[in-house]
């Protein structure tokens, strides 16, 4: 069963919420200022991710690297300077 809970209520009742998630397999949509921001769901085999070997294989097969990326990052880094007065905005 899915419930909606405010972030403040989640903070106050975290232990109870986690017990409901673990033992009753309930899920919660966490809202802040009336907008959903997160979901707390039970962990199960269906959420199991890739193994380290599978992830490495996907990473290695990700395509050709962009040789100009390092130059672009360096140009961005060199143009980014902190303000002279950090309190001024």
Order of alpha helices (4+ residues) and beta strands (2+ residues): beta-alpha-alpha-beta-beta-alpha-alpha
